Amino acid sequence: MINTMSKGVKILIVEDDENLRFLVVHRLKAEGYEVSEVGDGEAAERMILAEKPDIVLLDWMLPGKQGAEVCEEVRKQGFDNLIIMMTAKAQDVDKIDAYNFGVSDYVTKPFNMDVLVAMLDSKVKFILNNDRSEVHRFGNMEHHPNIHTLFRDGKKIELTILENRILLYFLRNPNKVINRDELMLVVWGYNSDVNTRTLDMHIVRLRKKIELNPDNPQLLQTVRGVGYRFNPS
């Protein structure tokens, strides 16, 4: 059954492995998405700027121009729709973070097609409900998840991909107590072996960026023995 939500949503697949590209294109077309495809970085950059797809699925390793360079370049040219990086499992996601290319999110290869579709569906829901480009305002801050950037009083604060995922989940679930396991699933996915210490470390880093006093957090509060709660007001 075709997903009615996907109607009219344009996705560009940038992947040099023809077999994988064929599988992803075939599945996403079956889901009702408008799909175009390309196999190298330079052509991808031209297509992104010309066609302005709603979502770009962009491979990290590409011939000609690396995915990261493509991402950085189109961001400079003002493209602010979703860019989801497809990366080999062995690569550390924080390695993508460190360069701050403007990636919106990532998915690790090899991925399960159902997981990919579920991820895209959840993104599309917010694209449609939030006038295509999702922005959250709280206190004196504005969060633009597609370009994983936070503005405080107009000043830009860079977020890593993981910080972006964590903050976005809290902003979509305000005032709700979220347990650590739920948050870890959302942030790292189903096949992850991260521990709660790693999550807590990312929370500490995020608090340094959003709290006036990170040692006495008012926005992102710990609920002892359970997890966390986000109080945007």
BAFI-611083 format. One record per residue (C-alpha): x, y negated, z. Coordinates in steps of 0.25 Angstrom, whole numbers. Layout:
BAFI-611083
+-------+-------+-------+
:    xx :    yy :    zz :
+-------+-------+-------+
:     X :     Y :     Z :
...
+-------+-------+-------+
end
This chain:
BAFI-611083
+-------+-------+-------+
:    xx :    yy :    zz :
+-------+-------+-------+
:     0 :     0 :     0 :
:     6 :   -14 :    -4 :
:     8 :   -23 :     8 :
:    -1 :   -35 :     5 :
:     9 :   -44 :    14 :
:    20 :   -42 :     4 :
:    12 :   -48 :    -8 :
:    20 :   -59 :   -14 :
:    32 :   -58 :    -5 :
:    45 :   -58 :   -14 :
:    57 :   -50 :   -10 :
:    70 :   -49 :   -17 :
:    79 :   -37 :   -14 :
:    94 :   -39 :   -16 :
:   101 :   -26 :   -16 :
:   112 :   -20 :   -25 :
:   108 :    -5 :   -22 :
:    99 :    -2 :   -33 :
:    92 :    10 :   -26 :
:    89 :     2 :   -13 :
:    85 :   -10 :   -21 :
:    75 :    -1 :   -29 :
:    69 :     5 :   -16 :
:    67 :    -8 :    -9 :
:    61 :   -15 :   -21 :
:    52 :    -3 :   -24 :
:    47 :    -2 :    -9 :
:    45 :   -17 :    -8 :
:    37 :   -18 :   -21 :
:    28 :    -7 :   -16 :
:    26 :   -15 :    -3 :
:    21 :   -27 :   -12 :
:    33 :   -36 :   -12 :
:    38 :   -44 :   -24 :
:    52 :   -38 :   -25 :
:    64 :   -43 :   -34 :
:    77 :   -37 :   -33 :
:    92 :   -40 :   -36 :
:   105 :   -33 :   -34 :
:   116 :   -43 :   -32 :
:   118 :   -56 :   -23 :
:   120 :   -66 :   -34 :
:   107 :   -62 :   -41 :
:   100 :   -61 :   -28 :
:   104 :   -76 :   -24 :
:    98 :   -81 :   -37 :
:    85 :   -73 :   -36 :
:    83 :   -77 :   -21 :
:    84 :   -92 :   -25 :
:    76 :   -91 :   -37 :
:    65 :   -81 :   -32 :
:    64 :   -85 :   -17 :
:    59 :   -71 :   -13 :
:    52 :   -71 :     1 :
:    62 :   -60 :     6 :
:    76 :   -56 :     1 :
:    81 :   -42 :     4 :
:    96 :   -44 :     2 :
:   107 :   -34 :     3 :
:   119 :   -38 :    11 :
:   129 :   -31 :     2 :
:   127 :   -36 :   -13 :
:   136 :   -37 :   -25 :
:   140 :   -51 :   -30 :
:   135 :   -59 :   -18 :
:   133 :   -53 :    -4 :
:   119 :   -53 :     2 :
:   124 :   -63 :    13 :
:   129 :   -73 :     3 :
:   116 :   -72 :    -5 :
:   108 :   -75 :     8 :
:   117 :   -86 :    12 :
:   116 :   -93 :    -2 :
:   101 :   -92 :    -4 :
:    99 :   -98 :    10 :
:   108 :  -110 :     7 :
:    99 :  -112 :    -5 :
:    87 :  -112 :     4 :
:    81 :   -98 :     2 :
:    75 :   -96 :    16 :
:    66 :   -83 :    14 :
:    69 :   -70 :    20 :
:    82 :   -63 :    17 :
:    84 :   -49 :    23 :
:    98 :   -43 :    22 :
:    99 :   -29 :    19 :
:   111 :   -24 :    26 :
:   119 :   -10 :    27 :
:   116 :    -4 :    41 :
:   131 :    -4 :    44 :
:   132 :   -19 :    43 :
:   130 :   -27 :    56 :
:   118 :   -36 :    55 :
:   126 :   -46 :    64 :
:   135 :   -47 :    52 :
:   124 :   -53 :    44 :
:   121 :   -62 :    55 :
:   135 :   -67 :    57 :
:   135 :   -74 :    43 :
:   121 :   -80 :    45 :
:   118 :   -79 :    30 :
:   103 :   -82 :    32 :
:    98 :   -68 :    31 :
:    84 :   -67 :    37 :
:    85 :   -52 :    41 :
:    91 :   -39 :    38 :
:    88 :   -25 :    35 :
:    98 :   -14 :    36 :
:   101 :    -3 :    25 :
:    97 :     8 :    24 :
:    83 :     3 :    28 :
:    70 :    10 :    28 :
:    60 :     4 :    18 :
:    49 :     4 :    28 :
:    57 :    -4 :    37 :
:    61 :   -14 :    26 :
:    46 :   -16 :    22 :
:    42 :   -18 :    36 :
:    52 :   -28 :    38 :
:    48 :   -36 :    26 :
:    34 :   -35 :    29 :
:    36 :   -41 :    43 :
:    44 :   -52 :    36 :
:    33 :   -55 :    26 :
:    23 :   -56 :    36 :
:    30 :   -68 :    42 :
:    33 :   -73 :    28 :
:    18 :   -74 :    25 :
:    14 :   -79 :    38 :
:    24 :   -89 :    40 :
:    24 :   -97 :    27 :
:    35 :   -88 :    21 :
:    46 :   -94 :    29 :
:    45 :   -90 :    44 :
:    49 :  -101 :    54 :
:    47 :  -100 :    69 :
:    47 :  -113 :    78 :
:    49 :  -112 :    93 :
:    54 :  -123 :   103 :
:    64 :  -132 :    95 :
:    68 :  -120 :    86 :
:    64 :  -115 :    72 :
:    67 :  -101 :    68 :
:    68 :   -98 :    53 :
:    70 :   -83 :    53 :
:    72 :   -81 :    37 :
:    85 :   -89 :    38 :
:    87 :   -84 :    53 :
:    89 :   -99 :    57 :
:    84 :  -106 :    70 :
:    83 :  -121 :    70 :
:    84 :  -128 :    84 :
:    80 :  -143 :    83 :
:    83 :  -141 :    68 :
:    97 :  -136 :    71 :
:   100 :  -122 :    64 :
:   104 :  -110 :    73 :
:   108 :   -97 :    65 :
:   102 :   -84 :    69 :
:   108 :   -70 :    66 :
:    98 :   -60 :    59 :
:    96 :   -53 :    72 :
:    93 :   -66 :    81 :
:    84 :   -70 :    70 :
:    76 :   -57 :    70 :
:    75 :   -57 :    86 :
:    71 :   -72 :    86 :
:    61 :   -70 :    75 :
:    54 :   -58 :    82 :
:    53 :   -66 :    95 :
:    47 :   -78 :    87 :
:    37 :   -69 :    80 :
:    33 :   -63 :    94 :
:    33 :   -75 :   103 :
:    31 :   -73 :   118 :
:    30 :   -57 :   116 :
:    39 :   -48 :   125 :
:    48 :   -41 :   115 :
:    55 :   -28 :   120 :
:    69 :   -26 :   116 :
:    66 :   -13 :   108 :
:    56 :   -21 :    99 :
:    66 :   -32 :    97 :
:    77 :   -23 :    93 :
:    68 :   -15 :    83 :
:    64 :   -29 :    77 :
:    78 :   -34 :    76 :
:    87 :   -22 :    73 :
:    77 :   -12 :    67 :
:    73 :     2 :    68 :
:    86 :     9 :    67 :
:    94 :     0 :    76 :
:   103 :     5 :    87 :
:   105 :    -9 :    94 :
:   104 :   -10 :   109 :
:    96 :   -20 :   118 :
:   110 :   -26 :   121 :
:   112 :   -30 :   107 :
:    97 :   -36 :   107 :
:   100 :   -44 :   119 :
:   113 :   -49 :   114 :
:   105 :   -55 :   102 :
:    95 :   -61 :   111 :
:   106 :   -68 :   118 :
:   111 :   -74 :   105 :
:    98 :   -78 :   101 :
:    95 :   -85 :   114 :
:   107 :   -93 :   112 :
:   101 :   -99 :    99 :
:    87 :  -101 :   104 :
:    87 :  -104 :   119 :
:    91 :  -117 :   126 :
:    97 :  -109 :   137 :
:   100 :   -95 :   132 :
:   102 :   -91 :   147 :
:    88 :   -95 :   151 :
:    80 :   -91 :   138 :
:    66 :   -98 :   136 :
:    63 :   -93 :   122 :
:    69 :   -79 :   122 :
:    66 :   -72 :   135 :
:    70 :   -59 :   141 :
:    59 :   -50 :   146 :
:    67 :   -42 :   156 :
:    66 :   -27 :   153 :
:    58 :   -29 :   141 :
:    64 :   -38 :   130 :
:    62 :   -52 :   126 :
:    51 :   -63 :   124 :
:    51 :   -75 :   116 :
:    44 :   -88 :   121 :
:    44 :   -98 :   109 :
:    37 :  -109 :   116 :
+-------+-------+-------+
end
